Structures are given as structure tokens and as C-alpha cells.
């Protein structure tokens, strides 16, 4: 297969870099997918300075016109040939997962375009005999957008699209694990936006990430990644008091109430919510709680739903689940599962390995029962294809265990009685609690998204996500 030659975009120009990094296929580590630039701090400075120059004029364009330009950019991304293959080869997704992610840029552009009109007109806060107070929204300025390796294109779009419509300029820093699809998609936009409005820089933390996060001209950081990485971003923002939005780790729980019907539909939905992208999703189900007397029944149903899973290379149409993206992640998940088994848990591996899987980071999905509640498989974010099914004695017991986590991104409650489930959902400490659904397909770009506790700061998507790239400006004509 052809190797991808990734290039950065700085001030409207494609940049190759004097040093380059290498990306290998997690499904076949002998295969070099492509290379990408290892830039220097001076390149970061140039990108941020160009962004600042360009942003002043971009902010003066109406939000409706900016939204039109962003919508047109989605057409360019959609027209790219082979982008889905690049995504599969560098990240490890299977075909339908890559197709879903490729559609996210356009979906977000459509959603935010419908919200853009409100930015062009101020909102009257007070109006009386003393005069008017109106709130206008102005773009925050230059944005540093740091994206992770699990959904590189989707999460890039989640940051870039609203930032541009809000009137900001964006410097994107993709993960060094999966930079190629981001570089390809943003390079296609080199001639679409004004010079400097969108840049992408790649390289190591010391030369690229740290200088970008701390740069005095960057006014906002938006980052999706691990909780430790989020803490680094907050520390970097302190000197110049940057605006920060963080979407971090999660240990999402699915609570099965005692009246839930455990059938093929429920188990299939739980499997999709837990094992999409090999479980490497921030909003994936990481633990399931069921009434003690129904744990065995649920585990049996989940294993049956996973029985037809074929773990293999995403380019093979027979594959229904890809590899872990990194060797490190496979080692983490393997250690958690083996540790739980040593602690007395029962591990049931499901599905089968496909052809030619000896050189990849593959793991068969596992359903785990009998795990001590304080074990890391339950308490930590495993970020992989292993799902502990935990017992509870009553509703209060279940809620206490769910809320004991340091995380609070999303959760779900499953019941035959939606009203009852909604009441229970209000007790769960999470940014989003779904009823009878969970995972990527339960999210809508028109609805805000974000976590509580160690799962993050601020909100993305929805009107709140658009406003997160603006600062309110009050114009007061009231006289006393």
C-alpha cells in the first residue's frame, strides 16, 4: 500500500519539516502507514502568530458567512480519496467505524451553521425606562486544539468547526499516534480559508505541545485526552489565564434496573456501547451494574451478543472489531484482565481472531464477572475490550458504587419504566446520563457534552459548545 506523506499547514503553506516521524499499522506492525513532520518550537510560533494576524479580519466576517465557508469546507473533506483507508490503517478501526467518523465534520458543520445566526445579533438582557443592556459575543481569539488518537478526525472537527464559526483561528495539535488523517484533511483546506485561520502542527511534547499550550497569544485551549494530560494543560494555561475546555477520562457505568428485560436488544445495545472501536472511546460503557441475582443472566446475554465478533484488520471486510491502537494500551488492558482473574474473577473471552492477526495489537473482547469492586478493572478507565459486570443489592447500593468513581463523563440507566429510569438518572454524578441507550450513537451535536469531577471542565457541542469559543461583551446604555 502507498505510504502517506503527511504535511503540516502553517500560514497557508504546507510544511514538510526537516525531521519526520513514522506511523505503523496497529493491525500489522510490519507495515509503515506513513510519516509526519517533527516540527520545532519556531514553527509553533509562526503558526500562532499567523493565526493571530488572520483572526482579526476573520472576526469581522459575519457568523452566517463564516458558517457558509465552514459548510463548504466539509465538501472538500468529503471529497478526499482514501481518507477512510488512512484512518483505518493508522488507528485500527473497522470500515463502518471509519465511515461514521468521516461523516462527523459535515454533521457538526450542519449543526453549528443552524446556531450561527445568534452570534450576529446581541441579546438584550435588560430593557426599561433607564435604557438597554445588550450582550454581544465576540470570538475568544486564537485557539489551541489538542486532539487524541482514538477519534482523530471526529474530535478535531468537534473543536475546529465551532471555533471557526465563532470567529476564532485554530492551531490543531493531533496525537503523534494518529496524525496522518488529520494532516490529510486539513491540508485539503489550505486554499479554502484565509491564510493562518487553520494550522496544524505535529511533533514531540517538548518542541510542539508545551510551547503551543503556553504561548501567550493563545487565548483558549480545548483538549480531549487523559486526565493527567488535562492537568498539564491547566498548568500551562495559568501564566496567561487562558480559557480552558477539557474533555478527559471516563469510567462510564451502565445501571440495569431490576425491571429491565435482558434480551437480545438490550445486550446488543450494551455491546455496541461498550466495544465500539475496541472499547477505546471516552463515552464507552466501562462497567455494568446488575441486580445480584441477574448478573449471570446478563453476562450470558452479553457473551452471546459478542459470539460472532471477528477481531482483525479493519481493511478485511470480515472484521467486526479492530486491534488496540497501541502496544501500551494492549498491555494495560491485558494486565487489568489478568489481574482481575488472579483476584478471583471469571473471564470469558468471546468471538474469534481473524486471519493474519499475529503482528497486531489484537485482543478478543472479554466479559468479566466476580471482580472485587475496588479492583482497577472496575475503578480505572481500562479503555479497551474488557467489560466487568458487577452486582448490586438495591438501588442505593448501585448509585453509591457508581458515584464513588473519580470520573463523571457519561452513564446510563436501563429499565422498562422510562419515568423510573429518569428519576434514577438524576441521582447519577455524570455530565450526561442516558436512559436505555449509551455510547457514541446516543450523542447529538445539538446537545452540549462534557464531564464532571476528573472527567473535565466546560462543555463542547450544542449552543454551549459554540459559546465556549466566545467571550460575552456587555454594552450598557442604561443611565441612572
C-alpha positions as CSV (number, residue, x, y, z in Angstrom):
1,X,0.0,0.0,0.0
2,X,1.1,3.6,-0.6
3,X,2.7,5.3,2.3
4,X,1.1,8.6,3.4
5,X,3.4,11.6,3.3
6,X,1.9,13.9,5.9
7,X,2.5,17.7,5.8
8,X,1.6,20.3,8.3
9,X,-0.3,23.5,7.4
10,X,1.2,26.8,8.7
11,X,0.1,30.3,7.5
12,X,-1.5,28.8,4.4
13,X,1.6,26.8,3.4
14,X,2.2,23.1,3.5
15,X,5.3,22.2,5.7
16,X,7.3,19.0,5.4
17,X,9.7,19.6,8.3
18,X,13.4,18.6,8.4
19,X,12.7,15.6,10.7
20,X,9.9,13.1,10.3
21,X,8.2,10.5,12.5
22,X,6.9,7.2,11.4
23,X,3.4,5.6,11.9
24,X,2.9,1.9,11.8
25,X,-0.3,0.0,11.4
26,X,-1.6,-1.4,14.7
27,X,-3.1,-4.3,12.8
28,X,0.2,-5.2,11.2
29,X,3.2,-3.6,12.8
30,X,5.5,-4.5,9.9
31,X,3.5,-2.0,7.7
32,X,4.6,1.7,7.7
33,X,1.4,3.7,7.1
34,X,3.2,6.9,6.6
35,X,5.4,9.7,8.0
36,X,4.7,13.1,9.5
37,X,6.7,16.2,10.4
38,X,8.5,16.6,13.7
39,X,8.4,20.4,13.9
40,X,10.4,22.8,16.1
41,X,9.2,25.5,18.5
42,X,9.8,28.2,15.9
43,X,7.2,26.5,13.7
44,X,4.7,26.7,16.5
45,X,5.5,30.4,17.0
46,X,4.9,31.0,13.3
47,X,1.6,29.2,13.3
48,X,0.3,31.1,16.3
49,X,1.5,34.5,15.1
50,X,-0.2,33.8,11.7
51,X,-3.3,32.8,13.4
52,X,-3.4,36.0,15.4
53,X,-3.0,38.1,12.3
54,X,-5.7,36.3,10.4
55,X,-8.2,36.1,13.3
56,X,-8.7,39.9,13.5
57,X,-10.2,40.0,10.0
58,X,-12.0,36.7,10.3
59,X,-13.8,38.0,13.4
60,X,-15.2,40.9,11.3
61,X,-16.9,38.4,8.9
62,X,-20.5,37.7,9.9
63,X,-21.1,34.4,11.7
64,X,-23.6,33.4,9.0
65,X,-20.9,33.9,6.3
66,X,-18.3,32.1,8.4
67,X,-20.7,29.2,8.8
68,X,-21.2,29.1,5.0
69,X,-17.4,28.8,4.5
70,X,-17.2,26.0,7.0
71,X,-20.0,24.1,5.4
72,X,-18.2,24.4,2.1
73,X,-15.0,23.1,3.7
74,X,-16.9,19.9,4.6
75,X,-17.4,19.2,0.9
76,X,-13.6,19.3,0.5
77,X,-13.0,16.9,3.3
78,X,-15.7,14.6,2.0
79,X,-14.1,14.6,-1.5
80,X,-10.8,13.3,-0.2
81,X,-9.9,9.9,-1.7
82,X,-8.5,7.3,0.6
83,X,-9.0,9.2,3.8
84,X,-11.0,6.3,5.3
85,X,-8.2,3.9,4.5
86,X,-5.7,6.2,6.1
87,X,-7.8,6.3,9.3
88,X,-8.2,2.5,9.4
89,X,-4.5,1.9,8.8
90,X,-3.2,4.3,11.4
91,X,-5.9,3.9,14.1
92,X,-7.1,0.4,13.7
93,X,-10.8,1.0,13.2
94,X,-13.0,-1.3,11.1
95,X,-14.7,0.1,8.0
96,X,-18.1,1.2,9.4
97,X,-16.4,3.0,12.3
98,X,-14.2,4.9,9.9
99,X,-17.2,5.9,7.8
100,X,-19.0,7.1,10.8
101,X,-16.1,9.2,11.9
102,X,-15.6,10.7,8.4
103,X,-19.2,12.0,8.4
104,X,-18.7,13.9,11.7
105,X,-17.2,17.0,10.2
106,X,-20.2,17.6,7.9
107,X,-22.7,16.7,10.7
108,X,-21.1,19.3,13.0
109,X,-20.9,21.9,10.3
110,X,-24.6,21.5,9.7
111,X,-25.5,21.6,13.4
112,X,-23.4,24.7,14.1
113,X,-24.5,26.5,11.0
114,X,-28.0,26.4,12.4
115,X,-26.8,28.1,15.6
116,X,-24.6,30.7,13.9
117,X,-27.2,33.4,13.4
118,X,-27.4,34.1,17.1
119,X,-23.8,35.3,17.1
120,X,-24.5,38.2,14.7
121,X,-27.1,39.8,16.9
122,X,-26.8,40.9,20.5
123,X,-29.1,39.6,23.2
124,X,-31.0,42.2,25.2
125,X,-30.5,41.4,28.8
126,X,-32.3,44.4,30.3
127,X,-34.6,47.0,28.7
128,X,-36.6,49.5,30.6
129,X,-37.1,53.2,31.1
130,X,-33.4,53.6,32.1
131,X,-32.2,52.2,28.7
132,X,-30.8,48.9,27.4
133,X,-28.2,46.4,28.4
134,X,-27.2,44.1,25.5
135,X,-24.8,41.1,25.5
136,X,-22.8,40.6,22.3
137,X,-20.5,37.7,21.8
138,X,-17.0,38.1,20.4
139,X,-14.6,35.4,19.5
140,X,-12.1,34.5,22.2
141,X,-9.2,34.7,19.7
142,X,-6.5,32.1,18.9
143,X,-7.4,28.5,19.9
144,X,-5.0,25.7,20.6
145,X,-6.9,22.4,19.8
146,X,-5.3,19.3,21.1
147,X,-6.8,16.0,19.9
148,X,-6.4,12.3,20.9
149,X,-5.6,9.2,19.0
150,X,-8.9,7.3,19.2
151,X,-11.2,9.6,17.1
152,X,-8.7,11.9,15.5
153,X,-11.0,13.4,12.8
154,X,-14.2,13.5,14.7
155,X,-12.7,15.2,17.7
156,X,-10.7,17.6,15.5
157,X,-14.0,18.6,13.9
158,X,-15.7,18.9,17.3
159,X,-13.1,21.7,18.1
160,X,-12.3,23.3,14.7
161,X,-15.9,23.7,13.4
162,X,-17.4,25.7,16.2
163,X,-14.2,27.7,16.8
164,X,-14.2,28.8,13.2
165,X,-17.9,29.7,13.1
166,X,-17.4,31.6,16.4
167,X,-14.7,33.7,14.6
168,X,-11.6,32.2,16.1
169,X,-8.4,31.0,14.4
170,X,-7.3,27.5,15.3
171,X,-3.9,25.7,15.7
172,X,-4.5,22.0,15.8
173,X,-2.1,19.6,17.5
174,X,-3.0,16.0,16.8
175,X,-1.8,13.0,18.7
176,X,1.6,11.6,17.5
177,X,-0.1,8.2,17.4
178,X,-2.6,9.1,14.7
179,X,-1.6,12.3,12.9
180,X,-1.9,11.3,9.3
181,X,-5.7,11.5,8.7
182,X,-5.8,14.9,10.4
183,X,-2.9,16.2,8.3
184,X,-4.5,15.0,5.1
185,X,-7.9,16.5,5.9
186,X,-6.6,19.9,7.0
187,X,-4.0,20.1,4.1
188,X,-7.0,19.9,1.8
189,X,-8.3,23.1,3.3
190,X,-5.1,25.1,2.7
191,X,-6.7,27.2,0.0
192,X,-10.2,27.3,1.4
193,X,-9.8,29.5,4.5
194,X,-7.9,32.8,4.8
195,X,-4.2,32.2,5.4
196,X,-3.5,31.4,9.0
197,X,-7.1,30.7,10.1
198,X,-6.4,27.0,10.3
199,X,-3.0,25.5,11.1
200,X,-1.9,22.0,12.1
201,X,1.4,21.3,13.9
202,X,2.9,17.9,14.8
203,X,5.9,16.9,16.8
204,X,7.0,16.0,20.3
205,X,5.7,17.4,23.6
206,X,8.8,19.5,24.4
207,X,9.2,21.1,21.0
208,X,5.5,21.5,20.0
209,X,2.8,20.7,22.6
210,X,4.3,22.6,25.5
211,X,5.1,25.8,23.6
212,X,1.7,25.7,21.9
213,X,-0.2,25.4,25.2
214,X,1.8,28.1,26.9
215,X,2.0,30.5,24.0
216,X,0.9,34.0,25.2
217,X,-1.1,34.7,22.0
218,X,-3.2,31.5,22.5
219,X,-6.3,32.6,24.4
220,X,-8.1,29.3,24.6
221,X,-7.1,25.6,25.0
222,X,-9.6,22.9,24.0
223,X,-8.2,19.5,24.7
224,X,-9.5,15.9,24.6
225,X,-7.3,13.4,26.3
226,X,-6.5,11.7,29.5
227,X,-7.0,13.3,32.9
228,X,-3.2,13.6,33.5
229,X,-2.8,15.4,30.2
230,X,-5.7,17.7,31.1
231,X,-3.8,18.7,34.3
232,X,-0.7,19.6,32.2
233,X,-2.9,21.8,30.0
234,X,-4.3,23.6,33.0
235,X,-0.8,24.2,34.4
236,X,0.3,25.6,31.0
237,X,-2.7,27.9,30.9
238,X,-2.0,29.6,34.2
239,X,0.6,32.2,33.3
240,X,-1.7,33.9,30.8
241,X,-5.0,32.8,32.3
242,X,-6.3,31.1,29.2
243,X,-9.8,29.9,28.7
244,X,-9.8,26.1,29.0
245,X,-12.2,23.4,27.9
246,X,-11.2,19.8,28.8
247,X,-12.9,16.5,27.9
248,X,-11.0,13.9,29.8
249,X,-11.2,10.3,31.0
250,X,-14.3,8.5,31.9
251,X,-15.4,5.3,33.8
252,X,-18.9,5.2,32.4
253,X,-21.4,3.0,34.2
254,X,-24.5,1.3,32.8
255,X,-27.1,0.6,35.5
256,X,-29.5,-2.2,34.8
257,X,-32.6,-1.8,37.0
258,X,-34.4,-4.9,38.3
259,X,-37.3,-4.4,35.9
260,X,-35.2,-4.3,32.8
261,X,-35.8,-7.1,30.2
262,X,-32.5,-8.8,29.5
263,X,-32.9,-9.8,25.9
264,X,-31.0,-9.6,22.6
265,X,-31.9,-5.9,22.1
266,X,-30.6,-4.8,25.5
267,X,-27.4,-7.0,25.3
268,X,-26.7,-5.8,21.7
269,X,-27.1,-2.2,22.8
270,X,-24.7,-2.7,25.7
271,X,-22.2,-4.5,23.5
272,X,-22.3,-1.6,21.0
273,X,-21.9,0.9,23.8
274,X,-19.0,-0.9,25.3
275,X,-17.0,-2.3,22.4
276,X,-17.2,0.1,19.5
277,X,-13.6,0.9,18.4
278,X,-12.4,-1.9,20.6
279,X,-13.7,-0.1,23.7
280,X,-11.3,2.8,23.1
281,X,-14.0,5.5,23.4
282,X,-14.3,8.1,26.2
283,X,-18.0,7.6,26.3
284,X,-17.9,3.8,26.1
285,X,-19.5,1.7,28.8
286,X,-16.7,0.7,31.1
287,X,-18.6,-1.2,33.8
288,X,-22.1,-2.6,34.1
289,X,-24.2,-2.9,37.3
290,X,-27.0,-5.5,37.5
291,X,-29.1,-6.9,40.4
292,X,-27.0,-9.6,42.1
293,X,-29.4,-12.4,41.1
294,X,-29.3,-11.3,37.4
295,X,-25.5,-10.9,36.9
296,X,-25.1,-14.4,35.5
297,X,-28.1,-13.9,33.1
298,X,-26.7,-10.6,31.8
299,X,-23.2,-11.9,31.4
300,X,-24.6,-14.9,29.4
301,X,-26.5,-12.5,27.2
302,X,-23.5,-10.2,26.6
303,X,-21.3,-13.2,25.7
304,X,-24.0,-14.4,23.2
305,X,-24.1,-10.9,21.6
306,X,-20.3,-11.0,21.2
307,X,-20.2,-14.6,19.9
308,X,-20.0,-13.5,16.3
309,X,-17.2,-11.0,16.8
310,X,-14.3,-11.3,14.4
311,X,-11.2,-9.4,15.6
312,X,-9.0,-8.5,12.8
313,X,-7.6,-5.9,10.3
314,X,-10.1,-3.2,9.6
315,X,-9.4,-3.4,5.9
316,X,-10.7,-7.0,6.0
317,X,-14.5,-6.8,5.4
318,X,-14.9,-9.9,7.6
319,X,-13.5,-8.0,10.7
320,X,-16.1,-6.5,13.1
321,X,-13.6,-5.3,15.7
322,X,-10.1,-3.9,15.1
323,X,-6.9,-4.0,17.2
324,X,-5.9,-1.8,20.1
325,X,-4.2,1.3,18.7
326,X,-1.0,1.0,20.7
327,X,1.1,-1.8,22.3
328,X,0.9,0.1,25.5
329,X,-2.9,0.1,25.6
330,X,-2.9,-3.7,24.9
331,X,-0.6,-4.3,27.8
332,X,-2.7,-2.1,30.1
333,X,-5.9,-4.0,29.2
334,X,-4.2,-7.4,29.4
335,X,-2.8,-6.6,32.8
336,X,-6.1,-5.4,34.1
337,X,-7.9,-8.6,32.9
338,X,-5.3,-11.0,34.2
339,X,-5.1,-9.1,37.5
340,X,-8.9,-9.4,37.9
341,X,-8.7,-13.2,37.1
342,X,-5.9,-13.5,39.8
343,X,-8.2,-11.8,42.2
344,X,-10.9,-14.4,41.7
345,X,-12.9,-13.0,38.7
346,X,-14.2,-15.2,35.9
347,X,-13.1,-14.0,32.5
348,X,-15.0,-15.1,29.4
349,X,-13.2,-14.3,26.1
350,X,-15.7,-14.0,23.2
351,X,-15.6,-14.1,19.4
352,X,-12.6,-15.2,17.4
353,X,-9.4,-13.8,15.9
354,X,-9.5,-13.3,12.1
355,X,-6.8,-14.0,9.6
356,X,-3.2,-12.6,9.8
357,X,-3.5,-11.2,13.4
358,X,-0.1,-12.4,14.6
359,X,1.6,-9.0,14.0
360,X,-1.1,-6.7,15.5
361,X,-2.3,-5.4,18.9
362,X,-5.3,-7.7,18.9
363,X,-7.4,-8.7,21.9
364,X,-10.7,-10.7,21.9
365,X,-13.5,-9.0,23.9
366,X,-13.9,-10.2,27.4
367,X,-16.9,-10.3,29.8
368,X,-15.6,-10.4,33.4
369,X,-17.7,-11.3,36.5
370,X,-16.8,-11.7,40.1
371,X,-14.3,-8.8,40.1
372,X,-13.8,-7.1,43.5
373,X,-15.4,-3.6,43.4
374,X,-12.1,-2.0,44.4
375,X,-10.1,-3.7,41.6
376,X,-8.5,-1.4,39.0
377,X,-10.6,-3.1,36.2
378,X,-13.6,-1.6,37.8
379,X,-12.2,1.6,39.3
380,X,-9.9,2.7,36.4
381,X,-10.7,3.6,32.8
382,X,-9.5,0.4,31.0
383,X,-10.0,1.9,27.5
384,X,-10.2,-1.5,25.8
385,X,-12.4,-4.6,25.1
386,X,-13.0,-5.8,28.7
387,X,-16.2,-5.3,30.5
388,X,-16.8,-6.0,34.2
389,X,-20.4,-6.9,35.2
390,X,-20.8,-6.0,38.8
391,X,-23.6,-7.0,41.3
392,X,-25.7,-4.6,43.5
393,X,-28.2,-5.3,46.2
394,X,-30.5,-2.4,45.9
395,X,-30.8,0.9,44.0
396,X,-29.0,2.9,46.7
397,X,-26.1,0.4,46.7
398,X,-25.8,0.7,42.9
399,X,-25.8,4.5,42.9
400,X,-23.2,4.7,45.7
401,X,-20.8,2.5,43.7
402,X,-21.4,4.4,40.5
403,X,-20.9,7.8,42.2
404,X,-17.8,6.6,44.1
405,X,-15.7,7.0,40.9
406,X,-13.5,10.0,40.5
407,X,-14.8,10.3,36.9
408,X,-18.2,11.5,35.7
409,X,-18.4,11.7,31.9
410,X,-21.5,9.8,30.8
411,X,-23.6,6.9,32.3
412,X,-26.8,5.2,31.5
413,X,-29.9,3.7,33.2
414,X,-31.8,0.8,31.7
415,X,-35.4,0.0,32.7
416,X,-38.8,-1.0,31.3
417,X,-40.1,2.1,33.1
418,X,-38.7,5.3,31.5
419,X,-40.1,7.5,34.2
420,X,-38.5,5.5,36.9
421,X,-35.2,5.4,35.0
422,X,-35.3,9.1,34.5
423,X,-35.7,9.6,38.3
424,X,-32.7,7.3,38.9
425,X,-30.7,9.1,36.3
426,X,-30.9,12.4,38.2
427,X,-29.0,10.7,41.0
428,X,-26.0,9.8,38.9
429,X,-23.0,12.1,39.0
430,X,-22.2,12.5,35.3
431,X,-22.3,15.2,32.7
432,X,-24.7,13.1,30.6
433,X,-26.9,10.2,31.7
434,X,-28.8,8.3,29.0
435,X,-31.9,6.3,29.5
436,X,-32.0,2.9,27.6
437,X,-29.0,3.9,25.4
438,X,-25.3,4.6,25.7
439,X,-22.3,5.4,23.6
440,X,-21.4,7.4,20.5
441,X,-24.7,7.0,18.8
442,X,-26.6,8.4,21.8
443,X,-24.9,11.8,21.3
444,X,-26.3,14.7,19.2
445,X,-24.1,17.7,18.2
446,X,-27.0,20.0,19.0
447,X,-26.7,18.9,22.7
448,X,-23.9,20.0,25.0
449,X,-21.4,17.4,26.2
450,X,-18.8,17.3,28.9
451,X,-18.0,15.7,32.3
452,X,-17.8,16.4,36.0
453,X,-15.2,15.7,38.6
454,X,-12.0,14.4,36.9
455,X,-13.7,14.0,33.6
456,X,-13.2,17.6,32.5
457,X,-14.1,21.3,32.5
458,X,-16.6,23.1,30.4
459,X,-18.8,21.8,27.6
460,X,-18.5,21.0,23.9
461,X,-21.2,20.7,21.2
462,X,-24.6,22.4,21.4
463,X,-25.0,26.1,21.8
464,X,-22.9,25.9,25.0
465,X,-20.1,24.5,22.9
466,X,-20.3,27.3,20.4
467,X,-20.4,29.9,23.1
468,X,-17.3,28.3,24.7
469,X,-15.3,29.9,21.8
470,X,-16.7,33.4,22.6
471,X,-16.5,36.0,25.3
472,X,-19.6,37.9,26.3
473,X,-19.3,41.7,25.8
474,X,-21.8,43.8,27.6
475,X,-22.9,47.1,26.0
476,X,-24.8,49.1,28.6
477,X,-26.8,52.3,27.6
478,X,-28.7,52.5,30.8
479,X,-28.4,55.7,32.8
480,X,-29.3,56.2,36.4
